């Protein structure tokens, strides 16, 4: 009796990265010998092993500042008062736990790729590598997913638990229909203001297709409270349209396909200029908020991606 033929698994319904692949990229990060200055971004409310740059009531005297209404009178600097006849409050520096939040975009435009990988795949590779890198530095690592149900996994110091969180982030990413489209970037940024402990390091991994100048306000607020870094993931076709005949493009949200003649020199020029303008706008927004932004492509060898980035 012939055995029934088993249907082949739908590749669109498979995980973006397997658990073994996640561990591979995590181990690349764990193997890095990095000595980071945690003081520039560590300022949680719980005690830990890193010095905070956000000064307040703590253990070691750091400096004095002018007295403000509501300050604890027990912290008055009496020596300065005697010398200057002005009120000053002592400021202390406290040890706090370093925390990193990896913010990973899983929305529709990230589920795209023409060379190398899907953008979301490259984002997960980066996130896994960075998780290992910061676990190596004794940081707690959390994950926030940019998607319709906006999942957040609180920072953990356990490699196993962080790997579990990354496996959740690497769940299948089939193309989304119009009804399945997800949350706007501006809404995710607003949520991060309230969901992350002050002084965290926030690493935003996205293509930032919907970043607007109107987002500068919330980004500036995040930058003032946290150490924020942006990693922009792009497919090569998003920079320059290759001359490759006539294409039919369907965005899954509409039944009408768009015909594009990629051999048209005028179209090539207009497309390249439009993308340059878009990328310049994104750079301008991050620059205005003093947030470093590194551009990463889906077809780059991962070793080259690691070498060009300044992630620690």
C-alpha positions as CSV (number, residue, x, y, z in Angstrom):
1,X,0.0,0.0,0.0
2,X,1.4,3.3,-1.0
3,X,2.0,5.9,1.7
4,X,0.1,9.1,1.3
5,X,2.1,12.0,-0.1
6,X,2.9,14.5,2.6
7,X,2.3,18.1,1.4
8,X,5.4,20.3,1.4
9,X,5.5,22.9,4.1
10,X,4.6,26.4,2.9
11,X,7.9,28.4,3.1
12,X,5.8,31.5,3.8
13,X,4.5,29.9,7.0
14,X,8.0,28.9,8.3
15,X,9.9,30.8,10.9
16,X,12.1,33.7,9.7
17,X,15.0,32.1,11.6
18,X,15.2,28.7,13.2
19,X,16.3,28.4,16.8
20,X,19.6,27.0,15.7
21,X,20.1,30.1,13.5
22,X,19.2,32.4,16.3
23,X,21.7,30.7,18.6
24,X,24.4,31.0,15.8
25,X,24.0,34.8,15.6
26,X,23.7,35.1,19.4
27,X,27.0,33.2,19.8
28,X,28.7,35.5,17.3
29,X,27.8,38.4,19.7
30,X,28.7,36.4,22.8
31,X,32.1,35.8,21.3
32,X,32.9,39.5,20.8
33,X,35.4,40.9,23.3
34,X,33.8,44.3,23.9
35,X,34.4,46.6,26.8
36,X,31.5,49.1,26.6
37,X,31.0,52.2,28.8
38,X,27.7,51.4,30.3
39,X,27.7,54.6,32.2
40,X,26.3,56.5,29.2
41,X,23.0,54.7,29.2
42,X,22.5,52.7,32.4
43,X,19.9,54.4,34.7
44,X,17.3,51.9,35.8
45,X,15.3,52.0,39.1
46,X,16.8,48.8,40.4
47,X,20.4,48.3,41.7
48,X,22.9,46.6,39.4
49,X,26.5,46.4,38.4
50,X,26.9,49.5,36.2
51,X,27.3,53.2,37.0
52,X,24.4,55.4,36.0
53,X,24.9,58.7,34.2
54,X,21.5,59.9,35.6
55,X,22.4,61.3,38.9
56,X,20.1,61.3,41.9
57,X,19.7,59.8,45.4
58,X,22.4,57.1,45.5
59,X,25.7,56.0,47.1
60,X,28.6,58.2,45.9
61,X,28.8,62.0,46.0
62,X,29.2,63.3,42.5
63,X,28.5,67.0,42.4
64,X,26.3,69.8,43.6
65,X,23.6,71.8,41.8
66,X,21.4,74.8,42.7
67,X,18.6,74.0,45.2
68,X,15.2,73.5,43.6
69,X,11.9,73.6,45.4
70,X,11.0,70.1,46.7
71,X,14.6,69.0,47.1
72,X,15.3,66.9,50.2
73,X,16.8,69.3,52.8
74,X,19.0,66.5,54.2
75,X,21.0,66.8,50.9
76,X,21.9,70.4,51.3
77,X,25.5,71.2,50.8
78,X,26.2,73.2,54.0
79,X,29.8,73.9,53.1
80,X,28.8,75.6,49.9
81,X,26.1,77.5,51.7
82,X,28.7,78.9,54.1
83,X,31.1,79.8,51.3
84,X,28.6,81.2,48.8
85,X,25.5,82.1,50.9
86,X,23.5,80.2,48.3
87,X,21.6,76.9,48.6
88,X,23.0,73.9,46.8
89,X,21.8,70.2,46.8
90,X,24.2,67.3,46.8
91,X,23.9,65.0,43.8
92,X,24.9,61.4,44.0
93,X,25.7,58.7,41.5
94,X,24.1,55.3,41.9
95,X,24.9,51.9,40.5
96,X,22.0,50.6,38.4
97,X,21.3,47.6,36.1
98,X,22.0,48.1,32.4
99,X,19.1,47.3,30.2
100,X,18.8,47.0,26.4
101,X,15.5,47.0,24.4
102,X,15.7,45.6,20.9
103,X,12.8,47.1,18.9
104,X,12.2,44.8,15.8
105,X,9.9,45.8,12.9
106,X,7.8,42.9,11.6
107,X,5.3,45.0,9.6
108,X,4.4,44.5,6.0
109,X,7.2,46.5,4.2
110,X,9.8,44.5,6.2
111,X,8.5,41.3,4.7
112,X,10.2,42.0,1.4
113,X,13.4,41.1,-0.2
114,X,14.9,40.7,-3.7
115,X,18.5,39.8,-2.9
116,X,20.1,38.0,0.0
117,X,17.3,37.9,2.6
118,X,14.0,39.4,3.5
119,X,14.4,42.7,5.4
120,X,12.8,41.1,8.5
121,X,15.3,38.2,8.3
122,X,18.2,40.6,8.3
123,X,16.6,42.5,11.3
124,X,16.3,39.2,13.3
125,X,19.9,38.3,12.5
126,X,21.0,41.7,13.8
127,X,18.8,41.4,16.9
128,X,20.1,38.0,17.7
129,X,23.7,39.2,17.3
130,X,23.1,42.2,19.5
131,X,21.4,40.2,22.1
132,X,24.5,38.0,22.5
133,X,26.7,41.1,22.4
134,X,24.9,42.8,25.3
135,X,24.4,39.6,27.3
136,X,28.2,39.3,27.1
137,X,28.4,42.7,28.7
138,X,26.1,41.6,31.5
139,X,23.1,43.6,30.4
140,X,19.4,42.6,30.6
141,X,18.0,42.3,27.1
142,X,14.3,42.8,26.2
143,X,12.4,42.8,22.9
144,X,9.6,44.9,21.5
145,X,7.9,43.8,18.2
146,X,6.5,46.4,15.8
147,X,3.4,44.7,14.7
148,X,-0.4,44.8,15.1
149,X,-0.4,43.3,18.6
150,X,2.8,45.1,19.6
151,X,4.4,42.4,21.8
152,X,6.9,43.4,24.4
153,X,9.2,40.9,26.3
154,X,10.7,42.4,29.4
155,X,14.5,42.5,29.7
156,X,16.1,39.2,30.8
157,X,19.7,38.3,31.7
158,X,19.1,34.6,30.9
159,X,20.5,33.5,27.5
160,X,17.7,30.8,27.3
161,X,14.9,33.3,27.9
162,X,16.3,35.9,25.5
163,X,16.6,33.1,22.9
164,X,12.9,32.2,23.6
165,X,12.0,35.9,23.0
166,X,13.9,36.0,19.8
167,X,12.2,32.8,18.6
168,X,8.8,34.6,19.2
169,X,10.1,37.5,17.1
170,X,11.2,35.1,14.4
171,X,7.7,33.6,13.9
172,X,6.5,33.3,10.3
173,X,6.1,36.6,8.4
174,X,3.8,35.9,5.4
175,X,2.8,38.9,3.3
176,X,0.1,40.9,4.9
177,X,-3.2,41.9,3.4
178,X,-4.6,45.4,3.8
179,X,-6.7,44.2,6.7
180,X,-3.7,42.7,8.4
181,X,-1.6,45.8,8.2
182,X,-0.1,46.9,11.5
183,X,0.6,49.7,13.8
184,X,2.3,53.0,12.8
185,X,5.9,53.7,13.8
186,X,4.7,56.9,15.6
187,X,2.5,54.8,17.9
188,X,5.3,52.4,18.7
189,X,7.6,55.3,19.6
190,X,4.9,56.7,21.9
191,X,4.5,53.4,23.7
192,X,8.3,53.1,24.3
193,X,8.1,56.3,26.3
194,X,6.0,54.6,28.9
195,X,7.1,50.9,28.6
196,X,10.9,51.3,29.0
197,X,12.7,52.1,32.2
198,X,14.5,55.5,32.1
199,X,18.1,55.2,30.9
200,X,17.6,52.1,28.8
201,X,19.5,51.6,25.6
202,X,16.9,51.4,22.8
203,X,17.9,49.9,19.4
204,X,15.4,50.5,16.7
205,X,15.6,48.0,13.8
206,X,13.4,48.9,10.9
207,X,13.3,50.3,7.3
208,X,11.6,53.4,8.8
209,X,9.4,53.7,5.7
210,X,6.8,55.7,7.7
211,X,9.2,57.9,9.7
212,X,8.0,61.5,9.4
213,X,9.4,64.9,10.6
214,X,6.4,65.0,12.9
215,X,8.0,62.1,14.8
216,X,11.0,64.3,15.8
217,X,9.2,65.4,19.0
218,X,8.7,61.9,20.5
219,X,12.2,60.8,19.2
220,X,13.8,63.8,20.9
221,X,12.0,62.9,24.2
222,X,13.1,59.3,23.9
223,X,16.7,60.4,23.2
224,X,16.6,62.6,26.3
225,X,15.6,59.7,28.5
226,X,17.4,56.8,26.8
227,X,20.4,56.0,24.7
228,X,18.7,55.5,21.3
229,X,20.3,53.9,18.2
230,X,18.7,53.2,14.8
231,X,19.6,50.4,12.4
232,X,17.9,50.9,9.0
233,X,17.5,47.7,7.0
234,X,17.1,48.1,3.2
235,X,16.9,45.9,0.1
236,X,19.2,47.1,-2.7
237,X,16.2,47.7,-5.0
238,X,15.1,50.4,-2.5
239,X,18.1,52.5,-3.5
240,X,18.4,51.9,-7.3
241,X,16.0,50.3,-9.7
242,X,17.8,47.6,-11.8
243,X,17.2,47.6,-15.5
244,X,15.4,44.2,-15.7
245,X,12.5,44.5,-18.2
246,X,8.9,45.0,-17.4
247,X,7.6,44.1,-14.0
248,X,4.1,43.5,-12.6
249,X,4.0,44.6,-8.9
250,X,1.3,43.5,-6.5
251,X,1.4,44.9,-2.9
252,X,-1.2,42.3,-1.6
253,X,-3.5,45.0,-0.4
254,X,-5.0,45.6,-3.9
255,X,-6.1,43.2,-6.6
256,X,-4.7,45.6,-9.3
257,X,-1.1,44.9,-10.4
258,X,1.1,47.9,-11.4
259,X,3.2,47.5,-14.6
260,X,6.7,49.0,-14.4
261,X,9.1,49.3,-17.3
262,X,12.5,49.1,-15.4
263,X,14.4,49.7,-18.7
264,X,13.0,53.3,-19.0
265,X,16.0,55.7,-18.3
266,X,13.6,58.5,-17.2
267,X,11.8,56.1,-14.7
268,X,15.2,54.9,-13.4
269,X,16.3,58.5,-12.7
270,X,13.0,59.5,-11.1
271,X,13.0,56.4,-8.9
272,X,16.6,57.0,-7.8
273,X,15.9,60.6,-7.0
274,X,12.7,59.8,-5.1
275,X,14.5,57.2,-3.0
276,X,17.4,59.5,-2.3
277,X,15.0,62.1,-1.1
278,X,13.3,59.6,1.2
279,X,16.5,58.4,2.7
280,X,17.7,62.0,3.2
281,X,14.5,62.7,5.0
282,X,15.0,59.8,7.4
283,X,18.6,60.8,8.0
284,X,17.5,64.4,8.7
285,X,14.9,63.2,11.3
286,X,17.5,61.1,13.2
287,X,20.2,63.8,12.9
288,X,17.8,66.4,14.4
289,X,17.3,64.2,17.4
290,X,21.0,63.3,17.7
291,X,20.3,59.6,17.1
292,X,23.0,57.7,15.3
293,X,21.6,55.7,12.3
294,X,23.5,52.8,10.6
295,X,22.2,51.6,7.2
296,X,22.3,47.8,6.6
297,X,21.5,46.0,3.3
298,X,19.9,42.5,3.0
299,X,22.6,41.3,0.5
300,X,25.7,42.2,2.6
301,X,27.7,39.4,4.1
302,X,26.9,39.4,7.8
303,X,30.6,39.7,8.7
304,X,30.7,43.0,6.8
305,X,27.6,44.2,8.6
306,X,29.2,43.6,11.9
307,X,32.5,45.3,10.9
308,X,30.8,48.5,9.7
309,X,28.4,48.9,12.7
310,X,29.2,50.5,16.0
311,X,26.7,48.7,18.2
312,X,28.3,48.6,21.6
